[in-house]
Amino acid sequence: MLTDKRIGVLMGGTSSEREVSLRSGAAIYTALNNSGYDAVAVDVGPDICSVLQKEKIEVAFLALHGGFGENGSIQGMLEVLGIPYTGSGVLASALAMDKEASKKIFLYHNVPVPPFVVLKRGQRPDIGFDLPWVVKPAAEGSSVGVSIIKDEKNFEGALKGAFSFGSRVIVEKFIDGKEVHIGILEGKVLGGVEVRPALEFYSYEAKYTAGLTDYILPPELDGAVYDRAKETALSAHAALGCKGATRVDLRVDLKGNPFVLEVNTIPGMTETSLLPKIAGLAGFGFADLINGIIRGVIDETK
């Protein structure tokens, strides 16, 4: 039986998204226990290997956001330990977390992305496309360190902020239009949501503060445009080799053209998170979504 497996919900960690991860993990842990699984909550620290062995964890449900939780590191450790885990594998996780690498993969597979340049610390900026610009760290999630620049005089400050999170920064063309997020589970599109933040953009604060964002389910898009957005999202998921549940973030311009911003290999599972909202529209309650994710992993181990 599925419920015979001892499941460790791995959460917390040391990234800038630790608090969000703890909230996601707590919700997942509760859902698993309520569904009859033998689940244990694990706050990931330096002793994670010994904790997994002490707790006799047979399957890991990853609720880590950002940092080593999403960049393939924890996935590689679990591979070595022989513990099956939810979500994408080592390579797909690493590619998705690195915005420079993922954008290059998307371009190779003809998945549309906004025009962009990659800057290294100390490099003289040569952007080559008109304002406004989006400035972001190359390897962070949850909009951490992201700025929208409408006046070039604010560019240096934005670069300084983004470089505080790493040695590479992405500067991409801001796509005027709608922000749409597409949920995918086991290679199939669940649906999408349009987000309309009260703040300038869908920032960390807007994502995780109730009441700061309006969620339009399904997105207010022409049917053909919505289909194109879903196809583009699935193409991005497949291009990186993702598995399990992902959320693909896109901008749809005023002409109805979708552009992929990034693929989230461990989507948030908090009360304001998008994937549970998308799943709900598709008829999946939160417990159904969690069950679907964990069943996919357990079935692979048979």
N, C-alpha and C positions, 0 to 999 in steps of 0.2 A: 504493500500500500504506500501511497505517496506520503502519508503522515508518519511513516516509520522512520523517515530520515531526520536526523538532527540538523537543524538549520541554524547557522550563525548569521545574524543580521549585522553586517559590518558597517559601522557608522562613525561619525566624528572625524578622526584623523587630525592632520595639522595644517590643512590648507586654509585659505581665506574664506572658504565656504563651510567651515566646521559647524557653525550653529545651524545652518540650513540642513546640513547632513544629519545632525542629531534629530531634527524635527522629522525629516523624511524617514529616518531609521525607526523612530518611535512609532510612527504611523504604520509602517510595514510590519514591525514586530507585533503590534496589537492585532493587526489583520490576520497574520499567520496563526497566532495563538487562538484567536476567535474561530478560525477555520479548522482547528484541531491539530495543527502542526506542533511538533516539538521544537520550538524556536528559542534562541537565547540572544540577547542583545550584547554586542561586542563593540566597545569603544576602542578604536584601533590606535595602538601606541607602539613603541619600540619592541615590546614583548609579544607582538601579535602571533608569532609562530608558536610559542609555548602556550599561549592562551587557546589557540585553535586546537592544539593537541590535548591540552588539559580538559577542555570542554567536549572533546570527541566530536568536533564539527564534521559532518559528512557532506554538506552543501553550504556554500556561502551565497547569501543574498546581499549583493553590493548596494549600499546606500551612501557610498562615499561620493562627494562632489569635489571636483577640482583636484589639483596636485597629484600625488601618487595614486589616489583612488581612481582617477579617470585616465591617467596617461599610460596605462599598461603595466605599471610597476607592481601593483598589488595582484594584478591578473597573472603576471609572470611568477610571482611567489606562490600563488595558489596552484599554478601548473606544476611547479616543482614539488609541492606537497601532495599533489594528486587529489586536490579538492575541487570538484566541479563548482562553477560559479555562474551567476546570472550575468546577462549582458554580453557585450562584444569581447573578442579575444585580445591578446596582447597587441598585435599590430594595428588592428582597427581602432582600438582605444587610443593608442599613441598618435595615430594619424588624425583622429577626430579632435583630440585635445590641442594639437599643434595647428593653429590656423594657417600658417604658411604652408605646411605640408598638405593639409587637406585641400586648400584652394588649388594647389598645383595638381593634385589628383583629380579634382573636379574639372579643371580645364582640360586635362588629358581625356576625360570621359565626356566632354562636351556638356557638362552641367554648368549652367550659367551662374556666374558670380559677379559682384560689382567690380569695377576697375579698382586695382589696389597696387600699393607698393609696400615693400618690406624695408624697414630702416633698422640699422644696427647702431648701438650706442656710439656717439661721436661722429656718425656719418652725416654728411651735408644733405639735407632734405632736397629732393627733386621730385615733386609730386606728379606733375604732368596732366592733371585733370582739374576741373573747376571746383570751387567750393559749392556747397558745404562738404566737409570731410568727417569721417568717423575715425577716431584714433583709439586703438585698443592694444593691450598686451597680446603677444602672439600665443600665449599658453595659459590663459585664465578663463574662467567661466562666470556665469551669473552676472555678466556685464561689469565685473570688477575692473576698475581702472579705465573705463570707457568714457570718452568725451565726444560731443558733436561740435565741430568748429565751423562757425559761420563767418568769422572774421579772423584773418591771418594773424592778427596781433595776439590772439589767444593760443596760437599753435604751440609755442615753446613751452608754455605752462602745461598744456595737455600732454606733450611728449614727455616732459619731466615726470608727470604723474604715471604715465603708462610704463616708462622705463623703470619705475620703482618696483615693478613686478617681474622684470626680466630684461634680458639683453637685446631682445628683438621686439619691434612694434609694427603693427599693421596700420597703414593709413589707407582707407578705402573710400570710394565715392559714396556719399549718402544718397540712397535711392528714395526719392519722393514718392509716397504712395502709402500702402497699407502693410502692417506687420502681421504676418500669418505664420502660425506654427502648426506643423503636421505631425500627428502621432502615428507611429508604426509599431506593430507587434508581430513578431515571428514572420517577417517579410510581407505583411499585409498592412495597407493603410487603414487606420481606425477612423480618421477624419481630421478636422482641423479647427482652430480657433483663431479669431482675429483679436488682437489686443490693442486697446486704446488707453494708453497711460495718461493720467492727469498731469504728470511731469513732462519734461521735454522729450524724453524717450523712455523706453522700457528698461530703466536702470535697476540696479540691485534693490534700491529702496522701493521702487514701483512694483518689483516682482514679489517682494516678501512682506509688504505692508498692506493689510486688508483695506480696501476702499480706495486705493490709489490707481486702480486700473479697472476699466470696463472690459468684460470678456464677451465677445460676440460669437455665439455658437448656433449654427455654423457661420463661417465668415461671410460678410456681405460682399460676395463676389459673383460675377456672372458665372453661370454653370460651366461654360467652356474654360474660363480662366481658373476656376476652382479645380477642375480636372487637371489642367496643366500644372497647377501648383502641386497637386498630389503626385502626379507623375514625376515631376522634377525632384520632389522630396524623396521618393522611393529610389530614384536614380542615384541621388547623393548617398543614401543609406547603403545601396548596393556597391557603389564605387569604392567605398572605404572598407567593404567587407564586414559590415556590422551585423550583429545578431541580437535576438531578444527584443527588448523595448527601446526605442529611440524616439527623440523628438527633433524634428528638423525645423530650423528657424529660417524664415524667408522674408524678403521684402517683395511686394508686388507693385510694380510701378504704375503710373497713371494710364499706361497703354495696356495693362494687363499682363505684363511680362514678369515672371517670377525670377528672383535671384536668391541663391542659397547663401546664407550668412555662416551657418555652422550646423553640425550634427552633434547632438547631446547624447552620449552613449549611456549615461546614467541620469535620466531626467528626474527632476525634483518630484517628491511625493508628499509635499506639505499641503495644508488646507487651501493654499492659494496657487498650487502648482498646476501647470497646464495639461500634462498628460492625463491625470485623473479626470479633469474636466472633459477632455476630448473623448476618453473612454466612456464616460457617463453618457455622452450624446450618442455613442454607438451601442448603448444598452449594457455596458459593463459597469457594475458597481465597483467601488474601490477594492473590495475583497475579491471580486471576479478578476480584476486586473492583476492583483498580486498572485492569485492562484494561477492565472494564465502564464505569468512570467516564471514562476517556480516550477510549474508542470513541464514547461519547455526544457528546462535544465535536467530535471529528474528523468524525463523520457529519454534524453540523450545518453544517460548513464546505464540504461537497461541493456 
